Amino acid sequence: MSRTSLIAQGALLGALATLAGCGGSKGDTMLMRESFDSDDTYSRNVAATSAQACEAARRVLLSQGYAVTRADATGVEGSKNFQLKDAEQSEQLNLRISCASQDGGKAQVFVSALQDRYALKKSSTSASVGVGMLGSLSLPVGSSGDSLVRVSSTTVQDAAFYKRFFERLTSYLPKVTQAVSATAAPVPAAMAPRPPAAPAAATAPAVPPAQPSAANASVGSAAATPAEVAQPPVAPLPVEAQDPPSAPAKAPPHEPSTQP
């Protein structure tokens, strides 16, 4: 094989290697770096309930100057702003903590931090001015508006950062465990289950009383009149013995008169 062909083959292999390297750099994205290892960088198991672990996490954020935007028995969220050396750039760190219950009254705490960077963007305003026959001219005006624009957003992957967080969390757990268990309030009455109400008895519709007729009215009035009290029979008084009535006197017979 001639020297020229060897040089040509070497150049070809070098070109192929270069192309392969370029293709590999394009394919080397963050998705390929995600291995989902079983390390505990973002999680810890704690000997406390879910509510107690989240309360401890809330106190950790408050102790470091974070503004807590959400706090309950399952999760805590907070943010903190930082000013960079460049006056036109700032960063915001957002922490999200989730508390999951486990067997035996324990919990597993997950935490992730999102780092957002903002830059100050200036924009000038302009106004259009009409000049006779020349039409309108756009002239810049001296005022300008400033606004913050997010230029990057990255999840914090520093294991030392999360280690410091969990160490601080562990230091709060003893006091929080006593406080939360001692101040556990009963379920509010509004949330407590209530027995179903007994169904209301069906009531018949009210029917207006019928007007009594004249005959019924008379009978009703007679019935309303109190009955006369029956008097006991009275024995008749004894009749005194009387003499029988005397017979009428007989008139003397009338004799005819004689004429002389």
C-alpha positions in Angstrom: 0.0 0.0 0.0 1.4 3.3 -1.0 2.2 6.1 1.4 -0.5 8.3 -0.3 -3.2 5.8 0.4 -2.2 5.5 4.0 -2.4 9.2 4.5 -5.8 9.3 2.8 -7.1 6.5 5.1 -5.7 8.3 8.2 -7.4 11.5 7.2 -10.6 9.7 6.6 -10.5 8.0 10.0 -9.7 11.4 11.7 -12.6 13.0 10.0 -14.9 10.2 11.2 -13.6 10.5 14.7 -14.2 14.2 14.6 -17.8 13.7 13.4 -18.4 11.1 16.1 -17.1 13.4 18.7 -19.3 16.2 17.6 -22.3 13.9 17.5 -21.5 12.7 21.0 -21.3 16.2 22.4 -24.8 17.0 21.0 -26.2 13.8 22.5 -24.6 14.5 25.8 -27.6 16.2 27.4 -28.9 16.4 30.9 -31.3 13.5 30.2 -28.4 11.2 29.6 -26.8 12.2 32.9 -29.9 11.2 34.9 -29.0 7.8 36.2 -31.6 7.6 39.0 -29.1 6.3 41.5 -30.2 5.1 44.9 -28.2 7.6 46.8 -29.8 9.7 49.5 -28.7 13.2 48.3 -32.3 14.5 48.1 -34.0 12.4 50.8 -33.6 11.2 54.4 -35.5 8.9 56.7 -36.4 10.5 60.1 -37.9 9.1 63.3 -40.9 11.4 63.2 -44.3 11.6 61.7 -44.9 13.4 58.4 -46.5 16.4 60.2 -43.6 16.7 62.6 -41.0 16.4 59.8 -42.6 19.1 57.8 -42.9 21.4 60.8 -39.1 20.9 61.4 -38.5 21.8 57.8 -40.6 24.9 58.1 -38.5 26.1 61.1 -35.3 25.4 59.2 -36.4 27.7 56.4 -37.6 30.4 58.7 -34.3 30.3 60.7 -32.4 31.0 57.5 -34.4 33.9 56.3 -36.6 32.1 53.7 -40.1 33.4 52.9 -42.4 30.4 53.5 -45.2 30.3 50.9 -46.7 26.9 51.9 -46.6 24.8 55.0 -48.7 21.8 55.9 -48.4 18.2 57.0 -47.2 17.0 53.6 -45.0 19.7 52.2 -43.2 23.0 52.7 -42.1 25.6 50.1 -40.0 28.7 50.6 -37.9 31.1 48.6 -34.9 33.4 49.3 -33.4 36.2 47.1 -29.7 36.9 46.6 -28.1 40.0 45.0 -25.0 39.2 42.9 -22.0 41.3 42.6 -23.3 42.5 39.3 -26.0 45.1 40.3 -28.1 44.1 37.3 -28.3 40.4 38.2 -30.0 38.6 41.1 -30.7 35.0 42.1 -33.6 33.3 43.8 -33.4 30.0 45.6 -36.7 28.0 45.9 -36.8 25.0 48.2 -39.6 22.4 48.0 -39.8 19.8 50.8 -42.2 16.8 50.7 -42.9 14.6 53.7 -44.1 11.0 53.1 -45.4 8.8 55.9 -43.9 5.3 56.5 -44.6 2.3 58.7 -43.8 2.6 62.4 -44.7 6.3 62.7 -41.7 7.4 60.7 -41.4 9.6 57.6 -39.2 10.1 54.6 -38.3 13.7 53.7 -37.5 14.8 50.1 -36.0 18.2 49.3 -35.0 19.9 46.0 -33.7 23.4 45.4 -34.2 25.4 42.3 -31.8 28.2 41.5 -33.2 31.0 39.2 -31.1 33.8 37.9 -32.7 37.1 36.8 -31.1 40.0 34.8 -32.3 43.6 34.6 -33.5 44.4 31.1 -33.9 48.0 30.1 -36.3 49.1 27.3 -36.7 52.6 26.0 -39.9 54.1 24.7 -40.5 56.1 21.6 -43.2 58.4 20.3 -44.5 59.2 16.8 -44.7 62.8 15.9 -46.6 64.0 12.8 -44.8 66.7 10.8 -47.0 68.3 8.1 -46.5 66.8 4.7 -43.6 64.6 5.8 -45.8 62.2 7.7 -45.0 60.8 11.1 -41.5 60.6 12.6 -40.6 58.2 15.4 -38.5 60.0 18.0 -37.0 58.4 21.1 -38.3 59.7 24.4 -36.0 60.1 27.4 -38.0 57.6 29.6 -37.1 53.9 29.9 -38.5 50.9 31.7 -36.6 48.3 33.7 -37.8 44.7 34.3 -36.3 41.6 35.6 -36.1 38.7 33.1 -35.2 35.1 34.1 -32.2 34.1 32.2 -31.5 30.6 33.7 -33.1 28.0 36.0 -31.1 25.2 37.5 -31.8 22.5 40.0 -29.1 22.5 42.7 -27.2 19.2 42.8 -24.6 20.0 45.4 -24.7 17.2 47.9 -23.0 19.3 50.6 -25.9 21.8 50.4 -28.5 19.1 51.1 -26.4 17.6 53.8 -26.4 20.9 55.7 -30.1 21.1 55.3 -30.8 17.7 56.7 -28.4 18.2 59.6 -30.3 21.4 60.5 -33.6 19.5 60.2 -32.4 16.7 62.5 -31.4 19.3 65.2 -35.0 20.6 65.2 -36.8 17.3 65.3 -36.6 16.6 69.1 -38.3 19.9 70.1 -40.8 19.7 67.2 -41.7 16.1 68.1 -42.8 17.2 71.6 -44.5 20.4 70.5 -46.5 18.9 67.7 -47.6 15.8 69.8 -48.6 18.1 72.8 -50.5 20.6 70.7 -52.3 18.2 68.5 -55.8 19.7 68.3 -58.9 17.6 67.8 -60.7 17.5 64.5 -62.8 20.7 64.2 -66.5 20.2 64.6 -67.1 21.4 61.1 -64.9 18.6 59.7 -66.1 15.9 62.1 -68.6 13.4 60.6 -72.2 14.0 61.6 -74.9 11.3 61.9 -77.5 11.5 59.2 -80.5 13.5 60.2 -83.7 11.6 60.8 -86.2 12.0 57.9 -89.0 14.4 58.7 -92.4 12.8 59.2 -94.7 13.4 56.3 -97.5 15.7 57.3 -100.8 15.6 55.5 -101.8 18.9 53.9 -104.0 21.0 56.0 -107.7 20.7 54.9 -109.9 23.7 55.8 -112.9 22.6 57.9 -116.1 22.2 56.0 -118.8 24.7 56.8 -121.7 22.9 58.6 -125.1 23.0 57.0 -128.2 24.4 58.6 -129.5 21.0 59.7 -126.1 20.0 61.1 -125.9 23.4 62.8 -129.3 22.8 64.6 -128.3 19.4 65.6 -125.0 20.7 66.8 -126.6 23.4 68.8 -129.0 21.0 70.3 -126.1 18.7 71.2 -124.2 21.6 72.6 -127.2 22.5 74.9 -126.8 20.7 78.2 -129.5 18.1 78.7 -132.0 18.7 81.5 -131.3 16.8 84.6 -134.0 14.2 85.2 -135.8 14.8 88.5 -136.7 11.9 90.7 -140.5 11.1 90.7 -142.4 12.7 93.5 -145.1 10.7 95.3 -148.5 12.2 95.1 -149.9 13.7 98.2 -152.6 11.6 100.0 -156.1 12.7 99.2 -158.1 13.5 102.3 -161.3 11.6 102.6 -164.3 13.8 101.7 -167.9 13.2 102.1 -169.6 12.2 99.0 -171.5 15.1 97.5 -175.0 15.5 98.5 -177.7 14.6 96.1 -179.5 17.5 94.7 -182.9 18.3 96.3 -185.8 17.2 94.4 -188.1 20.0 93.3 -191.7 19.6 94.3 -193.9 18.6 91.5 -195.6 21.5 89.8 -199.3 21.2 90.0 -201.3 22.7 87.3 -203.3 25.6 88.4 -207.1 25.4 88.1 -209.0 28.1 86.6 -212.3 28.9 88.3 
